[in-house]
Amino acid sequence: MLSMLLNYANEYMLFTTSRIDYQHFTLPLHSKKIRMGLFKKIKDIFSNDKGKETNTQENVSLPSSINVPQQSTKQPLVMPGVTEVIKARSYLKANDTEQTKCQYESAVQKGYSLNLEPYNWLLRHYTSKEQWSDAKRVLLLVPAKFSQDALVVEFREVIRQREDKLPKQANLNRTITTKDTLANRYKSLIAQLPEFDFYTSGNDALFSEDAPVCHQIEYIISHIENELRKAKVAEKSKDYITATNIYEELIANGYWKPEPYNRLLYIYDKAGLTNGVKELLVLAISFFENQQKKQKQELLRLADKYKSRAYAEAKINQGKTVAYFDGFFEIYMPFPDIDVWKRILADTTV
């Protein structure tokens, strides 16, 4: 600012001197006084008695062409995501995978673009855990300038191959092709067996595995077990679409055990079908709570009939399964999965 004022003072002197020369012919006796007064004014502009800069706005108005730079109040710029990447490195060194993931996730969400460090780590992390929907999400956040990088191209192909074998949507409302569901056929056959008498009245002696009804029951159970085996083989080969079709078909047939529900939850989550997970949880909780209620009522009805109420209540309170004919079929099952599903559903709705 001082240099600007000096320039201005020089201009002012030239201007004033010009006026003095112009007035030389008319006021020669006053020229010396005018010059002395000018130098005094310039001295007053630059200093006061304490040797500090004075408020020039009170003594002179600067020309509008002179722009006095103002001191910037802005903080130095930091590239987006850099701070998070630095933090992630510290957590990585401390073997804190969860915090490393959080910091790298924050960096890519902010558009970090110095290199592929956070993208590479997240892609390797998610693909190693077969979390393909998350891997795809991170891949879509990679800056355009890195889109043809060999690493990005490799991950893109891996994710594409896996994505082809994951279901695109949940289908929990399948229409069965048979006349009746497996569950209804199974229940109608079970009803033809001797009534469960808590081994007090000899009904178990009336049971024979050679009876035609038992062969029909075994056929249904064998069919279901075979379908479950095929689904597991499909899962092992990462063919989740085939496995999904089998599990959804079993659910549509009213299968009375939790396995297909739990396997579907795993696949839906892997495929990123969040709404499908919630829909399946609600369906599973409702279905098995209703089934458990009916089984409990039937068990207690039989217990009262055969004077075995204490035995039945003890089994229920202990969360034990009550089976008949050496485990040929279950009369009551506790279904601990229900509480697990409720906790998962509560977490997904937060």
N, C-alpha and C positions, 0 to 999 in steps of 0.2 A: 504493500500500500504506500510505503514511503517513496518508492521509485515513481509511482504514479503521480504523487503530489509534487515531486521534483519536476517531472515533465510538465505538469500543469503550471508550476511556478515559472518555468522558462518561457512557456507560451504567454503567461500573464505579463512577464517582463518585456517580452518582445512587443506585445500589444501596447503596454504602457509607454514603452520607449518610443514607439511609433507616435503615440499621442503627444509625448514631450517634444519630439522633433517637429511635429506638426505645429505645436504651439510656440516653437522657438522664436518665430518671427514676431509673435505678439506678446509672449510672457518670458523673456529670456532670464529675468531675475529670479523666477520661481523654479526653474528646472532642477537645480540642485536640491531644493527642499522636497520636491516631488520624488526624486530618486531616493533620497534618504527615507522618506515616508514609506516608499514601496518596500525597501529592504527590511524596514521594521515590521511591516505587515507579514512579509514572508517568514521572518524569524518567529513571529507570533504564531504562525500557522503550524510550524514544526515543533516548537518547544514552549514549555512554560517555565516558571521559576524552579520547579522540581525536576526538570529534565525529562518529563514524561510527555507522551503524545497528547495533544489537546483535542477537544471535540471539534473537528473541522467543520461539522455541520453548522456551528454557530458563527463561523468566520467566513466560510466560502461554500458555494454550491458547485459541486463537480459537474462538468458537462455530461449530458445524457449519453454521450458516446463512450464514456469510460465506465466499464463494468467492473465493479469491485468484487472479486470472488469471495463467496461465503464459505465458512468452515463447514464441511459435510458432517451431518449427524448420523449417517447410515453406517451400519456395521459392515465389516468386510464380508464379501459373499463367500459361501461355502457350497461346493457342489452337492446336489441332492443325494442323500443316502450315505455320504462319506462317514459321517459320525457313527451311523449304525453299523457300517462294515468294520470300523475300528473296534467297536464294542463286541461285535460277533467274533472277531479274532481272539479277543481276550477270553470270551466264554468257551471258544473252541479249544484254546490252550488248557482251560480248566476242565475239559471233558464234560461241559454242561451242554448237552445236545439240544435240549428244549429251548434254552435261552439263545443259543446260537441260531436256531431256526427262527425264533421270533425276531431277532435283530436283522438277519438276512431278509426275512419276509418284509420287514419295514423298509429296508433299503430298496428292494425291487419295486415295492408299491410307490415309493417316492421317485422312481425313475433313475436309479443309479446307472451311470453309463460310462464309467472310467474303464471298466473291464468286465469280464464274465464271472468274476469271483463268486458273488452271491447267487447268481443263476446256476452256475455249475454245482455249487454245494447243494442247493435246494433240489435240483433235478436228480442228482445222485441219491440224495436222502429219500425223496418220494418214490423214485423208481425201485430202490432197494426194498422198500416196504410195500411195493405194488399199489401205491396210492396214485393211480393213474390220473384221476380227475385233478388232483393238486399239481401233479407234474405238468399236465397240459396247461393249467392256469398259469404257472410260472413261465412256461415256454412262450406263451402269448405275450408276456411282459418283457421279453428280451428286446432291447433296442434294435431298431431296424439296421443299424450299421453292423450288427453282429449276426444278422439273419442267415448269412451264408457261411458262417464259421463252421469248421469241421465238427466241432463239439455239438453245436446247435443242430446241425443236419443229422448227426447220429442220434441224438435224443429224439428228434422229430420222428425219425423212422421207427425207433423202438416204441414210442408212444402210439404211433399210428397202428402198428401191428397188434399191440395189446388192446387198443381201443376197439378194434374190429371184433374182438372176442368178448367184449363186455356188453351187457344189455343197455339199450338206449332209453328204456322206460320200464316201469313196473307194470305188471299185468296181474292183478290180484282178483280179477273178476272173470276168469276164464270160464267158458262154457264147456262142460264135459260132454264127451261124445257117446258115453254109455247111457243106458236107460236109467240107471240109478247110481248114486255115489258109492265108492268103496266103503265108506263109513256106514251108510245105511244097510248095505248088504251084510256087512260084518255084524252089526247090531241084531239084525233079524236072525242070523245064524246063532249068535250067542244066546238069544232068547229061547232057542230050542234045547239048550243043554240043561241038565239037572240044576236046580236052584242051589246057590251057595248056602250051606247050612252051618258054616263054621266048624265043619268036621264033627258035628254032634249027632247027626241023624242017619248017617250012612249014604248020603246022596253021592258022595265021591265014588262009591262002589258002582254006581250006575253009569259012571263015565267010562267011555272006551274010545281010545284014539282011532280005532278001526271003524267007528261009526261014520256013515257018509257025511253027516254034518261037520264032523271034525276035519275030514278031508277038504271040504269046501272052505272052512276057516283057514286051514293051513295053506290052501291055494292063494287066498287073499293076502295073508301075511307074507308068503314067499314072493308074491308079485311086488309088494311094497318094498321088501328088502332088496330085491333085484334092481328096482328103480333107484333106490338110494345108492347102491353100489355103482351103478352107471353114472350117477351124478357126481360121486366122489372121484371116479376116474376122469371125468370131464374137468373137474376142478383141478386135479393134479396136472393135467396137460394145459391149464390156463384157458380152457374153453368154457368160459363162464356163461355163455349164452345157452349152450346145451344144458348145463347144470341148472340154470335158472328156469328153463322150460319144464324140467322134471320136477323141481321143487314147487313151482307154481301149480303144476298139474295135481300134485299130491294134496296141496292145500285146497284146491278146488274140489277135490274128492273127499274133503272133510277128514283128512288123516288126523288121528287122535293123539299123536305124540309130537313133541316140540322140535325135533331135528330139522325138518325142512324150513321151519320158521327161522331158526337160528342161522342156518346156512344162507338163507336168502338175505337176512340182515347184513351178514358179512359181505355178500356180493353187491347188494344195493349200495352199501357204504363205499365200497371200492370203486363202483361205477359213478359215484357222485350223485346218486338218486336220492337226494335229501327228503323230498316229499314222499317217495316210495318207502323210505325207512320209517317215517312217521306213520304212514298209512298201515304198514305191516305191523308195527308195534301196537297200534290201536286195535287192529284185527286180532292179533295173537292174544292180547290181554283179555279182550272180550270173549273170544272163543274158549280159552282155557279156564277162565273164571266161571263161565257158564257150565262147562263140562265138569269142573271140579265140584260145583254146587250140586249138580244132578247125581254125581257119583257118591257124594257124601250122604245125600238124602237116601239113596238106595241102600248104601251100606248100613246106615242106622235103621232103616226099615227092616232089613234082614236080621240085624242084630237084635232088635226087639222081638222079632218073630221067633228067633232061636235062642233067646235069653243070653245074649252075648254082648250086651250094650257096653259093659266096661272094657271088654277086649277091643271093640270097634273104636271107642272114644280114645283109648290109649294109642292106638295106631294113628288116628287122625292127629292127636296132639303131638305125637313124636315125629310126624311127617314121614310116616312109613307107608310103603305100598302094600296093598292087600291083594294078593293074587289067588287064583283058584286052580285046582287040578295041577298041582306042581308047577305053577307059573304058566299054564297054558294061555290064560288071559288075565288081565288086571280088572279088579272090581273097583279099586280106588287108587288114585295116584296123587301125590301131594303137589306136583308141579312147582318146584322152587323157582323155575324160570320166570314165573309171573312177576315176582318182586324185582328181579334183575331187569326185566323189560320196563317196568314202571320207572325205575331209576334212570334208565337210558332215555326214555321218553321225556322225563322231567328235564334232563340235561339238554336234549335237542330243542326244547321249547323255550329255554332261557334266552 
